[in-house]
Amino acid sequence: MRKLQNTLYITTQGSYLHKERETLVVEQDRKKVAQLPVHSIGHIFCFGNVLVSPFLMGFCGENNVNLAFFTETGRYLGRLQGRQSGNVLLRRAQYRISEQNPIPIARNIIAAKIQSAKRVLQRRLRNHGEHEEVQAAVMALNFSLQQLKQAENLDLIRGIEGDAAARYFGVFQHLLAEKNGFGFDGRNRRPPRDGVNALLSFLYSILGKDISGALQGVGLDPQVGFLHADRPGRDSLAQDLLEEFRAWWVDRMVLSLINRGQIKPQDFVTEDGGAVNMKPEARKLLFQSLQAKKQEKIVHPFLQEEVEIGLLPYIQAMLLARHLRGDLAEYPPFLMR
């Protein structure tokens, strides 16, 4: 298992990153503000006008450090990819199964996604009592799970997933504490039109890059998936595995930040075109919360071992690789009991 490594988020505009012996140095206004052991860093996420030295880029490529670039508001731009690792036979198996028999993997992933979404809603019912609309959504998700058992083509699986997501987000506003002043009228993106959607989209993007790096680390091709169709520039396999973590990790984290009053409506700004973006201080808090979440430990439902949450993308990538090699009869998606 890969040791949990830290993710470095650089959000201050004009920052310059370079390598000095065995350390990574961060400079702002030509003054050294941080110096870290370079081998302790697994991911570097740069937002906006951040400069990276060629020597540091070379180190990231040689050591499989995920160096990714985003706009200041969090839109993904690209990443540096080092040498492809892993056995070529593994990638051939990935391509063959993606073409010939993607249904079992896609069905397992979506079953885990719907189960996780249902448990988020059930948690609301346990904590705050009965709610007619939320209860109806839980019943609808149960029906989606029954339908999924009989789904034998990708279009049907995608249709079931889309309907379940609409039911789930149709009652998501009832999971938000009214006193905190956030409104939510369904999922929207590109660009997000409210603070809740801005938080969801931002964290989905960040976690998706973590998953891409994990897939490359075990020798899989992150662009060739089993559920999401191939599209130039999209890491379809990373988006597949992201489905397992959306409700349990990202959605619950967003709900906690809002309901505890850590993130407030005034932490967002609406641009002229209607896009809603986080202010720098809110983005900083979000990164801190994400890093703290990654350090928490759980017992992995399949391995039955205690692991850090930040290791989950690597564990799922490893389990998928084992399934593709034939070591596991089925791919076990992440689903907390």
N, C-alpha and C positions, 0 to 999 in steps of 0.2 A: 504494500500500500504506500502511496506517495505521502510523504510527510506534509502536514498542513503548512503552507507558506503564506506569508503576508501579501496582501494586495496594496499597492501604493497608488493613491489617487492624487493627481496633480491638477489643481483647479485655479491656482493663482496665475493670472495672465502675465506673460513675459518671463515665466520661470524657465530655467535652463538646467538640464540634467546631463551629467557626464560621469564617466568612470575615473576614479582616482585610486590606483593600485587595486586593492580588493574591496573597495567601497564605492557606493553610488552617492554622488554629491548633488544636492539641489541648491541652486543659486537663484536669488531674486535681487534685482537691481545690483548685480555683481557682488552680492554679499552671500556667503555660505549660510544657509538657514537649516540644513539638515545633512547628515552624513551617516549612511547605513551600510552594514555589511551586504555586499551585492549578492552573495549566495543565499541570503535569507529571504529574497524577494522572488515570488512566483509570478506576479502580474504587475504591470505598470499601466495605468489608465491615464491618459493625457486629455484634458478638456480645454479646447480653445487654443489660444496662442501659447503653446508650450514647445520649447526647442529641445531636441535630443541629439547628443553628439554622435558622430558616425561610429566611434569606438564602443559606445554603450549599445548602439543598435547591433553592432557585430557580436557583442557579448550576449545579448538577448537571443539572437539567432542561433548561436552555437550552443546555448544552454537551455533552449526551449522555454525562455521566459516570455510570457504573453505580453507583448507591447502593443496596446491598442490606442487608437485616436478617435476622439469624439469632438463634436462642436461644443461650444461653451454651454449649450442648453441640453446636451446629452445625446444628440443624434450620432449614431455610429458612422464613422468615416472609413476606417480600415485598420489593419493590424499587420505587424511584421511576423512573417512565418519563417521559422528556421527549417532545418532539414527534416524531411518526413521520416518518421520512425516506425518501427513495427515490421512484422513479417508481411511480405507482399501477398502471401497466401490469404492472410486475414482480410486484406482489402479486396482481393478477388472474391472471397466469400461474401463480403458486404455488398459488392456490386451485383453478384449473381442473385442473392436473396432479395435485394431491392427490386430487381427486375422481375423475378420469377415468383416469389412467394412472400410479399411484405405483410400480408394480412395478419398473421399471428402476432407479430411484434407491434404493428399499428393498433390492433385491438387491445392488447395488454396495456399499452401506454394510455389510450383513451379511457379504458376502464379505471385505471389508477387516477387519472385526472378527474373524472366524474365523481369517483368515491371521495377524493380529497375535497372537492367543492361541496359535496353533500355534507361532509363532516364539519366544514366551516359553518354551514347553515344550522346544523344540529347543535353546534356549540352555542350559537346565539339563542336557540330555544332553551337549552339547559340553563344558561346564565340569566335570561330575562323573561322566561315564561313563554306561553303559547303565543303564536302570531299566525293568523290565518294565511297570509300570503307566503310567508316563509315556509310554513308547513306544506302548502300546496306545491312550492318549488321542490321541496325534499321528495315529495311523492312523484313529481315529474322526473326527477333525476333517477329515482328507483326504476321507473318505467324505461328510461334511456338505457340503464344498465341491462335490463332484460332484453331490450331490442339488440343491444350490442352483441349479446351471446350468439345471435343468429346472423350477424352481419358477415357476408362473405365477399364483399368487394369494397374497394377504398372509397368510392363515392358515397356508399351507404354509411360507412364509418364516419366520414367527414360530415355527412348530413346529421347524424346522431350527435356528434360532438358540437356542431354549430347550434343545434336546437338546445342542447343541455347548457351551453355557455349563455345563450340568450335567456333561458329560465333563471340561471344563477345570477347573472348581472341585472336581471329584471327586478330582483329583490335586494340587491346589494346595498341600496340606500338605507334599508332597515337595519343594517349592521353598523351604521355610523351613528354615533351619539349626536342627537339633534342640537344639544347645547353648544357644540363646537363650531357650528355654522357652515359645515361643508354640504354642498349639494351634489347630487349624482343622478344623472338622467340617462344611464346606460353607458356602455363602453364606446369610446371614440378615440381616434388616434390619427397621426399624420395630418395635422398636429392635434395634440390633446386640447380639449376645449374647457377643461375645468381642473382644479387642483388634484382631485382624486385620480383622474386619468393621467395627469402629468406624472404623479408618483408611480402609478402602475407601469406606465410605458418606460420610464427611466430605469426602474429596477429590473423589469423584464430584459431590457437591453443589456444591462450590466451582467446579469446572471447568464444570459445567452452567450456572452463572450467568455465567461468562465467555463461554460460547458464546451465551447469550441476548443479551447485550450486543452481541456481534459481529454477530449476525443483524439486530438492530435497526439497527445502524450501516450496513448495506448496503441497508436498506429492506425486509427480509423480515419476515414475521409469525412470531415464534418459537413461537406456539401451534398453528400449522397444519403438521403433519408429513406424512411419506410412509410411515413404518413404524409409529410409535406412534399409537394411536387418539386422537381428540380427547377431551379431558376438561377440565371447568372447572378452572382454576387450574394446569394443567400446560402447560409449554412443550414441546409434543410435538416440534417441529422441533429444539429444542436437545437433547432426549433422543436424537433420531435421530443427530445429528452426534457426540454424546458417545460413541456406540458405537464410533466409529473410534479414539478415544483411550483407551478403558478399559485395554486390556492394555498397549499400548506406553508410555503415559504413567503412568497411576495405578498399575496393578498392579506394574509394574517399580519404580516409586518406593517403594511400600510394601515390596516385597521387599528393596530396597537398605537402607532404613532399619532394617528388622528384622535382616537378615543381617549388617549391619555393627555391630550393637549400639547404634545411635544411639537407637532406641526400645526400651524394655524392658517386660516384663509389669507391673512395679510403676508404670509411668506411667499406669495405668488404674485406674478405680474402678468397682465394681459397685453399682448402685443397688438399692433394696429390690425393685423390680419385675423385676429381672434385667437391665436395660439396662446396657451397659458404656460408659463415657464416658472421654475423655482428661482427664488433669489439666492445669491451665493451662500448666505448663512444657513438657509434651509438645506441646500445641497450638501454643505459640510456636515450638518447634523445627520443627514441621510447616510452619508458615507460612514460616519462613526457608528451609527446604528447597525449598518450592514456588517461592518467589521466585527462588532461585538456579537452579532448573531452567528457569524461564522465560527467564533470561538466556543459557542455553546456545544455541549455534548448530548448525544442521544444514543440509544441502542438501535443499531440498524435492523430493520424488520426482517431482512433476509439473512444477513451474516450473523445476527445475534451477537454483535460486538459493539462496544462503546466507541463511537467515533465523533470527531468534530463535524459540525454541520458544513463547514467549509470544504470538507473532503467528499461530500456527497456526489458532486459531479464526477469526480475521479472514480469513485466506487461504482457508480452506474455505468460509466464508460467501460470499466474493467469487466463488469458483469455482462454487458452487451458483447464485448469482444469474446468472452468465454462461451457465450451462446453461439456466436457466429462460427467459432472454431469447432463446435460440436461438443463442448465440455458440459453444457447445460441444455436440457431438453427444451426449455422455454426461457425467454428473457424475463427476469423478475423485475418489474418496474418498481420505483420507490413509492411505497404507500404505508404511512404510519398507521398502526392499528389503534 
